Amino acid sequence: MTELTAQREQAARDYDALVRRGLKLDLTRGKPSPRQLDLSDGMNALPSTHLAADGTDCRNYGNLQGLTEIRELFAGLLQVPAAQLLAGGNSSLAMMHDTIVFSLLSVVPGAARRWADEGEIVFLCPVPGYDRHFALCERFGITMVQVPMTAEGPDMDVVERLVAEDPRVKGIWCVPKYSNPSGVSYSDETVRRLAAMTTAAPDFRIFWDNAYAIHHLTDEHAELADLLALCEEHGNADRAFVFGSTSKVTLAGSGVAFFGSSPANVAWYLANLSKQSIGPDKINQLRHVEFLRDAEGVAAHMRRHAELIWPKFEAVDRILTKELGGTGLASWTAPAGGYFVSLDVPEGCAKEVVAKAKAAGIALTPAGATHPYGDDPADRTIRIAPTYPDLEELEEAITGLTVCVRLVATERSCSRRPEHPTAARPRHSGAGGGGRVERANEAVPPSGARPRPARAEWMSLGAASAVPEAEDVLPRLAGVEGETHPRLEGDVVARAVVELLPHQQRLLPGRRLGLVAAAGALRAHDEQQPEPPEEARHAERPQQVHEQVGVLAHRQGQRQHDVRERGEAEHDVALVPRARGTSCLAGKESHTASWVLVIACFLVPTSEAAGRSTMARSFGMLARPEAEARSVGHDPPAPTPPCQQGRTPDRTDPSGQSGPGVRIPQIGS
């Protein structure tokens, strides 16, 4: 019995024992525990008066902006001048909802028209992120584009490029301190770049959900740069919408929510709100002021929260380290604040881990909830919410979760040929002063070993220091510089996979799904094959692999179209490699398939003959003269998958000889 088989069988026995325990544990949402809510029981006897400091009778209508004293109390904590802060009801999420509705139905400062009159609206969504932000976008038909998170916040190179080139990009979601679920806090440089960047849309807005502004777990507090002040400094005073609340400070269902922005934005918000409300619950605001008193009172109250929940975060890290540390099966965050831990399992395993946990009585946030449309392309991120259960239940749940991770991961490993030995390596990364530490136990080849790139390196999607631009990496690797395409070597194919896959989240959703589909098809084929000798590792793959990629491409394209109902073709087209003088596959359901086929041209053929034949088939479908498309009065139809092509068009052989070669036009915009 091999060691891997023994590990799988032990994990299976542990899982059977876990199921027999009949647990009923819930880690789905980041809620305060009953003991945390007990900290605010003193509010039940407040306020001691119904009169505000200025004599306002808080029992009556009026004062739409909220009591001055509560706005002054939270102004410094949220980094918004009191005059530019609005105190409302109990839900900051409701304020975000209303802000989107107001933007759709009325003209925001600096805009030429309502968002509803703009056609497609696009929001950037740092991932992993908050599922309720994504749900709001989905509710109002706003297209979401994923942006990867780094240790300093969203990847600003990606953000700056997207907002500068596309006026449809109207907003970005940000949880800037102790981000949900990664625990990252934005660096000063990230905040500055958000405030200063050039945007194609004059009415671009940052939705700054500072939900965890004061939710520290340790004595080392993350500090944020002042976004509103930086926006004004760089001439973009109206850019930021700031949100916050006391939902996880006092009583989750009876807190106070806040909206802050520039004077122009606040006047715009109040004008819209006046049609909806005559005033907030000022009695509730008054009792918050009496209970919390001042900034030091707020800080003391939050220290009591930390005393209750820090042991739970410590327990999560301790158990994960004990059960999974050094195994190469998982990585996780150890945040310095906030409400969540982000757990990454091997690619393709998160949904199965969550399902196994559910069957064992451990409820987790659904896999994929950390990404737009509930779709984590790598299927690897699981959000853990440790705050609500008591410590004993939490320890049981996390221990059970590690059993599920070990079972799913070892079953997956046993189903494929063993790869190189693994080694554990810790990864430490700063988080804007927040002290975030990420435990990473990733598979790495032993020193001096060179894994088979087209097989081993696409198994792990890690971060890299240099991120290639998606639109030029394939042509650059393959050497497309002139009128013809050179011979495709196996190393070129391998490098294309290695360079693109680790950065798949920088691609728009359709192309990302296509890339994963293409790689998945090739991987599935390779896993069924014996390890070839070194000199034969780039031998030609059978035609069935090419057909499999084509079928997957077609299905992924149709799936994306069905889910989105209005394809992302217009947004995708700007970054798809395009041949001069040709249309760029304008059919909505065809764009995902098109991108997969572009990639398939580089991934599938590994011999000279196969390369010419396959590229002729694929590029023959991709390049269609614009005049021909216009002649029929509509966009070209979706391409037929390679397995359905009846013949290979004759093209000019790069060597000048006749035969089924392929002529590749110069890559252009």
FENGI-V16983 format. One record per backbone hydrogen bond with DSSP energy under -0.5 kcal/mol. NH is the residue of the N-H (numbers start at 0). CO is the residue of the C=O. E is the energy in kcal/mol with one decimal. If there is no record, write none. Layout:
[[NH	CO	E] [NH	CO	E]]
This chain:
[[5	1	-2.2] [6	2	-2.2] [7	3	-2.2] [8	4	-2.5] [9	5	-2.3] [10	6	-2.4] [11	7	-2.4] [12	8	-2.1] [13	9	-2.5] [14	10	-2.4] [15	11	-2.3] [16	12	-2.1] [17	13	-2.0] [18	14	-2.5] [19	15	-1.9] [20	16	-0.7] [20	17	-0.9] [21	18	-1.5] [22	359	-0.6] [24	360	-3.1] [26	362	-3.3] [30	28	-1.6] [36	32	-2.2] [37	33	-1.9] [38	34	-0.7] [38	35	-1.0] [39	36	-1.6] [40	37	-1.8] [42	39	-1.9] [43	40	-1.9] [44	41	-1.0] [45	42	-2.0] [51	55	-2.6] [54	51	-2.0] [57	49	-2.9] [57	55	-1.0] [59	56	-1.8] [61	277	-1.4] [65	62	-1.5] [70	66	-1.6] [71	67	-2.4] [72	68	-1.7] [73	69	-1.8] [74	70	-1.0] [75	71	-0.6] [77	73	-2.0] [78	74	-0.7] [79	74	-2.4] [83	80	-1.8] [84	81	-1.5] [85	258	-3.0] [86	64	-2.5] [87	85	-0.5] [87	256	-3.1] [91	89	-0.5] [94	90	-1.1] [95	91	-2.2] [96	92	-2.5] [97	93	-2.6] [98	94	-2.4] [99	95	-2.0] [100	96	-2.3] [101	97	-3.3] [102	98	-2.0] [103	99	-2.1] [104	100	-2.2] [105	101	-2.1] [107	105	-0.6] [110	107	-2.4] [114	102	-2.2] [115	103	-1.5] [116	113	-1.2] [117	114	-1.8] [119	117	-0.5] [121	167	-2.8] [122	142	-2.8] [123	170	-2.7] [124	144	-2.9] [125	172	-0.7] [126	146	-2.6] [127	369	-0.5] [128	369	-2.5] [132	129	-0.7] [133	129	-1.4] [134	130	-2.1] [135	131	-1.7] [136	132	-1.7] [137	133	-2.5] [138	134	-2.4] [139	135	-1.5] [140	137	-1.1] [141	136	-2.8] [142	120	-2.5] [142	140	-0.5] [144	122	-2.4] [146	124	-2.0] [148	126	-1.8] [149	152	-3.1] [152	149	-1.2] [154	147	-2.5] [155	153	-0.9] [158	154	-2.2] [159	155	-2.8] [160	156	-1.6] [161	157	-2.5] [162	158	-2.6] [163	159	-1.4] [164	160	-1.4] [165	161	-1.1] [168	165	-1.6] [169	121	-2.4] [169	167	-1.0] [170	121	-1.2] [171	204	-1.3] [172	123	-2.1] [173	206	-2.3] [175	173	-0.6] [178	183	-3.1] [180	178	-0.6] [182	178	-3.5] [185	175	-2.9] [186	151	-1.8] [190	186	-2.1] [191	187	-2.5] [192	188	-2.4] [193	189	-2.1] [194	190	-2.0] [195	191	-2.1] [196	192	-2.0] [199	162	-3.5] [201	199	-0.6] [203	200	-1.4] [204	169	-2.8] [205	238	-2.6] [206	171	-2.6] [206	204	-0.6] [207	205	-1.1] [207	240	-3.0] [208	173	-2.7] [208	206	-1.2] [209	207	-1.4] [209	242	-1.9] [210	208	-1.8] [212	209	-1.2] [214	211	-1.1] [215	213	-1.3] [216	335	-2.6] [217	335	-0.9] [220	218	-0.9] [222	431	-0.8] [226	224	-1.0] [229	225	-2.1] [230	226	-2.8] [231	227	-2.1] [232	228	-2.3] [233	229	-1.9] [234	231	-1.5] [235	230	-3.4] [238	235	-2.1] [240	205	-3.0] [241	239	-0.5] [241	259	-3.2] [242	207	-2.7] [243	257	-1.5] [245	255	-1.5] [248	245	-2.0] [249	245	-2.7] [251	249	-0.5] [253	250	-1.4] [256	88	-3.0] [257	243	-3.0] [258	85	-2.2] [259	241	-2.5] [260	83	-1.6] [265	261	-2.6] [266	262	-2.2] [267	263	-2.0] [268	264	-2.7] [269	265	-2.7] [270	266	-2.1] [271	267	-1.7] [272	268	-2.9] [273	269	-2.1] [274	271	-1.3] [275	272	-2.0] [276	272	-2.2] [279	62	-0.6] [281	279	-1.4] [282	57	-0.5] [284	280	-1.5] [285	281	-2.5] [286	282	-2.1] [287	283	-1.7] [288	284	-1.8] [289	285	-2.2] [290	286	-2.2] [291	287	-2.8] [292	288	-2.1] [293	291	-2.4] [297	293	-2.1] [298	294	-2.3] [299	295	-2.5] [300	296	-2.0] [301	297	-2.3] [302	298	-1.8] [303	299	-1.4] [304	300	-1.5] [305	301	-2.4] [306	302	-2.1] [307	303	-1.0] [307	304	-0.8] [308	304	-2.0] [309	305	-2.8] [311	308	-0.8] [312	308	-1.7] [313	309	-2.6] [314	310	-1.8] [315	311	-2.1] [316	312	-2.1] [317	313	-2.5] [318	314	-2.6] [319	315	-2.5] [320	316	-2.3] [321	317	-2.2] [322	318	-2.8] [323	319	-2.6] [324	319	-0.8] [324	320	-1.0] [326	323	-2.0] [328	323	-0.5] [330	343	-2.1] [331	438	-1.8] [332	341	-1.3] [333	436	-2.5] [337	214	-2.6] [340	383	-2.3] [342	340	-0.6] [342	381	-3.0] [343	330	-3.5] [344	342	-0.5] [344	379	-2.8] [345	328	-0.7] [347	377	-2.5] [348	345	-1.7] [348	378	-1.0] [349	378	-2.4] [352	348	-2.5] [353	349	-2.6] [354	350	-2.3] [355	351	-2.6] [356	352	-2.5] [357	353	-2.4] [358	354	-2.2] [359	355	-1.2] [360	357	-1.7] [361	356	-3.1] [362	24	-3.2] [362	360	-0.6] [364	26	-0.6] [364	382	-0.7] [367	380	-0.7] [368	365	-2.0] [370	367	-1.9] [373	370	-1.6] [374	371	-1.6] [375	373	-0.6] [376	374	-0.8] [378	375	-1.4] [381	342	-3.1] [383	340	-3.1] [384	26	-0.9] [385	383	-0.6] [393	389	-2.5] [394	390	-2.4] [395	391	-1.9] [396	392	-2.6] [397	393	-2.9] [398	394	-2.2] [399	395	-2.4] [400	396	-2.4] [401	397	-2.2] [402	398	-1.5] [403	399	-1.9] [404	400	-2.4] [405	401	-2.5] [406	402	-2.4] [407	403	-2.6] [408	404	-2.6] [409	405	-2.4] [410	406	-2.4] [411	407	-2.2] [412	408	-2.3] [413	409	-2.6] [414	410	-1.1] [415	412	-1.3] [422	441	-0.5] [424	439	-0.7] [426	437	-1.0] [428	435	-0.7] [433	430	-1.6] [436	333	-1.0] [437	426	-0.9] [438	331	-3.1] [438	436	-0.5] [439	437	-0.6] [440	329	-0.7] [448	445	-2.3] [450	448	-0.6] [452	450	-1.0] [454	451	-2.1] [455	451	-3.1] [456	451	-0.5] [456	452	-0.8] [457	452	-0.5] [458	455	-1.3] [459	456	-0.6] [461	459	-1.0] [466	464	-0.5] [467	465	-0.6] [471	468	-1.4] [472	468	-1.4] [475	471	-2.4] [476	472	-2.7] [477	473	-2.4] [478	474	-1.1] [479	474	-2.5] [480	478	-1.0] [481	483	-0.6] [484	661	-0.6] [488	486	-0.7] [492	488	-1.6] [493	489	-2.6] [494	490	-2.5] [495	491	-2.1] [496	492	-1.9] [497	493	-2.6] [498	494	-2.8] [499	495	-2.1] [500	496	-2.2] [501	497	-0.8] [502	499	-1.4] [503	500	-1.9] [505	502	-2.0] [506	503	-1.6] [511	507	-2.4] [512	508	-2.6] [513	509	-1.9] [514	510	-2.5] [515	511	-2.5] [516	512	-2.5] [517	513	-2.7] [518	514	-2.6] [519	515	-2.9] [520	516	-2.3] [521	517	-2.0] [522	518	-2.9] [523	519	-2.8] [524	520	-1.8] [525	521	-2.7] [526	522	-2.7] [527	523	-0.6] [527	524	-1.1] [528	525	-1.9] [535	532	-1.5] [536	533	-1.2] [538	535	-1.9] [540	603	-0.5] [544	541	-1.4] [545	541	-0.8] [546	542	-2.2] [547	543	-2.4] [548	544	-2.5] [549	545	-2.0] [550	546	-2.5] [551	547	-2.6] [552	548	-2.7] [553	549	-2.3] [554	550	-2.4] [555	551	-3.1] [556	552	-2.4] [557	553	-2.3] [558	554	-2.8] [559	555	-2.6] [560	556	-2.0] [561	557	-2.5] [562	558	-2.7] [563	559	-2.3] [564	560	-2.1] [565	563	-1.3] [571	567	-2.7] [572	568	-2.3] [574	571	-1.8] [575	571	-0.8] [575	572	-0.5] [577	667	-0.9] [579	665	-1.4] [581	578	-1.6] [582	623	-2.9] [589	586	-1.0] [590	586	-0.6] [590	587	-1.0] [592	588	-0.5] [593	589	-2.9] [594	590	-2.3] [595	591	-2.1] [596	592	-2.2] [597	593	-2.1] [598	594	-2.3] [599	595	-3.2] [600	596	-1.7] [601	597	-0.7] [601	598	-1.4] [602	598	-2.4] [603	599	-2.4] [604	599	-0.5] [610	606	-2.9] [611	607	-2.1] [612	608	-2.3] [613	609	-2.9] [614	610	-2.3] [615	611	-1.9] [616	612	-2.0] [617	613	-3.0] [618	614	-2.6] [619	615	-1.4] [620	616	-1.2] [620	617	-0.7] [621	617	-1.7] [622	618	-2.7] [623	582	-0.5] [623	621	-0.8] [625	580	-0.7] [628	624	-1.7] [629	625	-2.7] [630	626	-2.0] [631	627	-0.9] [631	628	-0.7] [632	629	-1.3] [633	628	-1.0] [643	640	-2.4] [644	641	-1.6] [648	646	-0.6] [650	658	-0.6] [652	656	-0.9] [655	652	-2.5] [660	650	-0.8] [660	658	-2.2] [663	482	-0.5] [663	661	-0.6] [664	662	-0.6] [667	577	-2.5]]
